[in-house]
Amino acid sequence: MIGELAAHIFIPLIIGLAFMVLSYATGPAITWSQVAAETGLDLAILSIGATGAVFENARLIQMFKNDGNAMLAGIGVMALNLLFSAFVIVLRKRIYETKPGTGHPRSCGFLALLCGALTVVSISTIVVAAYRVRAVTAAPIH
């Protein structure tokens, strides 16, 4: 389970956060809210890509009893991720269209980052639940 999460979620997440810091430190005059919105978008893209890879996992398919429920769960998670991604894009647009000193770009940046993080949480939750169910059902009964 840890290897699966590390390969599909944790390593790209750490790299994304590193790029966030590097973008802020070395980029042109960019605000923190713009960096947060870009990172939220990167997280959303990461989770959408991870959804396809994770639902190809044999353990997840086995957890869903091989009757197509893994595909339905994958489509459901993808729909949720697309909804959060749409929020990220709307917030990002608002941040870039807001003139300095007006609006709430800082709160929009935070919300964009939160929505991007929620996309990663949605796919991670399915993976953790799948491995917990497998561990509980595989335990011997005394």
C-alpha positions as semicolon CSV with decimal commas, in nm:
position;residue;x (nm);y (nm);z (nm)
1;M;0,000;0,000;0,000
2;I;0,272;0,248;0,092
3;G;0,460;0,175;-0,230
4;E;0,146;0,235;-0,436
5;L;0,071;0,563;-0,259
6;A;0,434;0,672;-0,280
7;A;0,457;0,599;-0,651
8;H;0,132;0,767;-0,752
9;I;0,071;1,033;-0,489
10;F;0,346;1,119;-0,238
11;I;0,647;1,155;-0,467
12;P;0,468;1,374;-0,725
13;L;0,311;1,574;-0,440
14;I;0,651;1,646;-0,286
15;I;0,790;1,740;-0,626
16;G;0,490;1,969;-0,684
17;L;0,544;2,144;-0,353
18;A;0,913;2,186;-0,434
19;F;0,821;2,344;-0,769
20;M;0,584;2,576;-0,584
21;V;0,864;2,705;-0,365
22;L;1,107;2,727;-0,658
23;S;0,852;2,915;-0,871
24;Y;0,797;3,167;-0,598
25;A;1,168;3,208;-0,529
26;T;1,301;3,233;-0,884
27;G;1,007;3,336;-1,101
28;P;0,924;3,681;-1,227
29;A;0,719;3,915;-1,011
30;I;0,450;3,667;-0,918
31;T;0,228;3,685;-0,615
32;W;0,189;3,410;-0,359
33;S;-0,177;3,368;-0,454
34;Q;-0,076;3,306;-0,818
35;V;0,173;3,042;-0,707
36;A;-0,093;2,880;-0,487
37;A;-0,340;2,874;-0,778
38;E;-0,081;2,720;-1,011
39;T;0,004;2,459;-0,749
40;G;-0,366;2,380;-0,700
41;L;-0,394;2,327;-1,074
42;D;-0,084;2,104;-1,074
43;L;-0,230;1,895;-0,791
44;A;-0,557;1,858;-0,980
45;I;-0,371;1,740;-1,291
46;L;-0,166;1,501;-1,077
47;S;-0,472;1,344;-0,920
48;I;-0,656;1,307;-1,251
49;G;-0,355;1,120;-1,391
50;A;-0,320;0,911;-1,078
51;T;-0,685;0,806;-1,096
52;G;-0,628;0,616;-1,419
53;A;-0,316;0,448;-1,287
54;V;-0,462;0,355;-0,951
55;F;-0,780;0,199;-1,089
56;E;-0,569;-0,031;-1,306
57;N;-0,437;-0,180;-0,981
58;A;-0,529;-0,547;-0,942
59;R;-0,590;-0,512;-0,567
60;L;-0,842;-0,234;-0,620
61;I;-1,022;-0,434;-0,886
62;Q;-1,025;-0,733;-0,651
63;M;-1,164;-0,517;-0,370
64;F;-1,453;-0,417;-0,593
65;K;-1,520;-0,786;-0,667
66;N;-1,426;-0,769;-1,037
67;D;-1,783;-0,675;-1,137
68;G;-1,717;-0,332;-1,284
69;N;-1,746;-0,141;-0,958
70;A;-1,381;-0,038;-0,983
71;M;-1,466;0,138;-1,307
72;L;-1,766;0,310;-1,147
73;A;-1,556;0,419;-0,850
74;G;-1,288;0,547;-1,089
75;I;-1,543;0,744;-1,289
76;G;-1,692;0,883;-0,966
77;V;-1,353;0,994;-0,836
78;M;-1,272;1,142;-1,177
79;A;-1,600;1,339;-1,176
80;L;-1,526;1,469;-0,827
81;N;-1,174;1,564;-0,932
82;L;-1,304;1,744;-1,242
83;L;-1,545;1,941;-1,023
84;F;-1,265;2,049;-0,789
85;S;-1,047;2,123;-1,093
86;A;-1,318;2,350;-1,235
87;F;-1,319;2,544;-0,907
88;V;-0,939;2,575;-0,927
89;I;-0,961;2,714;-1,281
90;V;-1,233;2,965;-1,190
91;L;-1,036;3,082;-0,885
92;R;-0,715;3,101;-1,089
93;K;-0,890;3,316;-1,349
94;R;-1,017;3,548;-1,078
95;I;-0,667;3,582;-0,930
96;Y;-0,508;3,677;-1,263
97;E;-0,791;3,918;-1,354
98;T;-0,793;4,098;-1,017
99;K;-0,610;4,429;-1,012
100;P;-0,360;4,472;-0,726
101;G;-0,525;4,606;-0,412
102;T;-0,874;4,497;-0,509
103;G;-1,067;4,175;-0,458
104;H;-0,953;3,882;-0,252
105;P;-0,671;3,714;-0,445
106;R;-0,509;3,576;-0,131
107;S;-0,823;3,388;-0,023
108;C;-0,880;3,274;-0,384
109;G;-0,526;3,137;-0,391
110;F;-0,580;2,950;-0,067
111;L;-0,912;2,806;-0,193
112;A;-0,751;2,702;-0,523
113;L;-0,475;2,524;-0,334
114;L;-0,732;2,360;-0,106
115;C;-0,941;2,237;-0,400
116;G;-0,627;2,098;-0,566
117;A;-0,534;1,920;-0,243
118;L;-0,886;1,776;-0,215
119;T;-0,843;1,610;-0,554
120;V;-0,537;1,428;-0,419
121;V;-0,725;1,340;-0,100
122;S;-1,014;1,190;-0,298
123;I;-0,794;0,942;-0,485
124;S;-0,579;0,866;-0,180
125;T;-0,889;0,785;0,024
126;I;-0,998;0,518;-0,224
127;V;-0,653;0,358;-0,223
128;V;-0,628;0,357;0,157
129;A;-0,981;0,216;0,189
130;A;-0,904;-0,059;-0,063
131;Y;-0,593;-0,172;0,122
132;R;-0,768;-0,158;0,461
133;V;-1,057;-0,373;0,338
134;R;-0,813;-0,623;0,193
135;A;-0,614;-0,632;0,518
136;V;-0,927;-0,685;0,729
137;T;-1,068;-0,959;0,507
138;A;-0,733;-1,136;0,480
139;A;-0,684;-1,163;0,858
140;P;-0,733;-1,517;0,995
141;I;-1,027;-1,578;1,227
142;H;-0,943;-1,747;1,560
